[in-house]
Amino acid sequence: MAVLFVHTDRLEIRLTRAEKMLSFKSAALTDDPWVWVRGIRAPGMAVPLTLAVGTWKFHDGKDFLLVKGTRTSVVIDLDEQEFSRIIVTTSHSVQLLRALRLPPVEGTTRITD
């Protein structure tokens, strides 16, 4: 089962090896996380183009967002999980992708299996 660690400057998600292999469809680094946001906030908090924290529901599921401004963010698309997408702003984005064993890509280019 995934374990989440909330630090003062980041969210850490630890998955078992099997969860890593089965759950990730794709991941990307982006300098503009707002283009990846879909749906409506429910529940959560949002200040347009400044802060988005919580769950965003859309017609086919829900996403989890922790987005601050236009800083570098990681967009992770998941398969058959509670959330379809996780968008997290972090200064440790490259390290996060390495921990997930996914190669880093600049911009909004997606990495797929």
Protein Blocks (a to p, Z undefined) as FASTA:
>chain_A
ZZddddfkbccddddfklmmmmpmbdcddfblmlmpgcjdddddddehkbccdjdddfkb
ccddddehjbdcdddddehifblbdcdddfklmmmmmmnopacdehjbdcdZZ
